[in-house]
Amino acid sequence: MGLIPPADAGRLRQLLVEKLPKPVKLVAFLRERSPLVLPGREEDPAGESSEAVKSLLTELAGLSDRISVETHDLDRDADLARGRGVERAPAILVGGDDARVRYYGFPGGHEFMAFLADLADASAGTTALKPETKTALAGLASDVRLLVFVTPT
């Protein structure tokens, strides 16, 4: 059985039809589980996060022809990862080559709905920010890197 329960798949498929007006690309940088402990290599918790991310993205792409998924191995494609500013796995770039939103880790649980909202924003090419917020952001002198950390409590 997959990560998305069959009872939810139909509702999710309909939601994606409604919320994704244009194709959206997800680029994932993953790390294969290694039976070896390699010095200096940061491992996924229990070595399973990359596998879960790959499964989830594959299932989502199976629910909508507007979602495409491209996967890379962080170690084998290190130059590509560095060029896109990816330092660890698993990482998901929402929006392909122009991705401004990236998730590190598995976007499950409470984060899943936020992940779907980001897919919708990337597909539509816009956000629900108020005009005054967009004006204030446009007036910034340089790019800002905003990090949001989520942890179950």
N, C-alpha and C positions, 0 to 999 in steps of 0.2 A: 504494500500500500504506500502511496505517496505521502507527501507532507500536507497537501491540500485534501481534506476529506471529500469524498465524492458528493456528499450532501451539500457542501459549500461550493463545489466547482461550478455548478450551473449558475448560482447567484453571482459568483465572481466573474464568470464569462460575460454575463449580462452587464455587470458594472463596467467591465473593460470596454465593451461596445459603446456604452454611454459616455465614458470619461476619456477615451483615447481617440481624438479626432484624426490624428496623423500617426504614422509609424514612429516608434521610439526604440532606440537601440540601447541595450545594456551591455557594458563591457566588464567582464569579471576577471580579476587577477586572483588566481587560486594557488594553493600549494599542495602538491600530492603528499599523502601520508608516507612517511619513510619509516622503515623498520629500524633504521639507524639513528642514533642520537648524534647529531652533528654539532660540533662546537661553534658557537656564534650564530646558529640558526634559530630564530624564534619560531617555535611551533604553535600551531593552533591549539586551543584548549582541547585536550583529549584527542587532538589530531582529526577532529570530525567537522569543524566549522566549514572548511572549504567544500567538503563533500555535500553538506547540507545546503550551502549556497548554490552549488551547481544543480542540485536536485530541484530546489525551489524555483530557480530561474528557468530551468527546462520545463517544469510544470506550468509556470506562468505563460511562457511562449506557446505552449500547447493549447492554452485557453484563448489566445488572441493572435490573429495573423498580423496585428499591428506591433507586436513585440518581437524583436530579434535579439538574440544573445550571441555574444562573441566571448570566448574564454581563452585565457592565456595562463601559462604557468609562470609564477613570479620568478622562479629561478632560471628557467630556460629562456624566458623573454625579459630578462632583467633590464636590458637597454630600453625596450619599449615601455616597461613599467616606470623606469626613471624619467623617461621623456614625458610621461603623463603625470608625474608627481606621485606615483604610488610607491609606498615604502614597505608595506606589509600586506599579508593576505589573511583572510579573504577581503577583497575590496571590490565594490561594485560602483562603476561609473554610470550614472543615470543620464542618458542622452548621447552616448557614444563619444566621438572625438571632441565634441563641444561641451562635454559634461562639466557642469558647475556644481553638481551635487554628487557626493560619493559617500557610500556606506562602507564602514569597516566592520566586519563581523557579519552575523546572521540577522537579517531584518525580520525577525519573527516576533511572536507575542504582541505586545503593545505597539511595537515599532512597525508592524506590518501595515497598518492603515496609513501611517505617515509615509511609508515607502510607496504605497499605491497612490497617495496624493502627489508625491514627487513624480511618479510615472505620468500622471495626468498633466501636471504642469509642464513637464518636458515635452509631452506629446502636443500640447496646445501652444507651447512656446511663450507662455505667460504665467503669471502668478496672480493670486487674489490679494496682493498687497494694495493698500490704499494709495491713491495718486500722490498724496503728500509724502508718504513713505518712499515711493519710487523717486520723487523729486529730491528728497534728502539723500538717498543713496547715490543718485546720479551726481550730486555735488561733492562726493568724497574725492579727495585729492589722489588717492591710490587705492589699489585693491585691498580688500579686507578678507582675511581668512577666519571664518567663524566655525568653531568646533562645538558640537553638541554631544555630550556624553550621556548615555542612557544606561541605567543599571536596574535590574529588578530589586525591589526592596521587600 
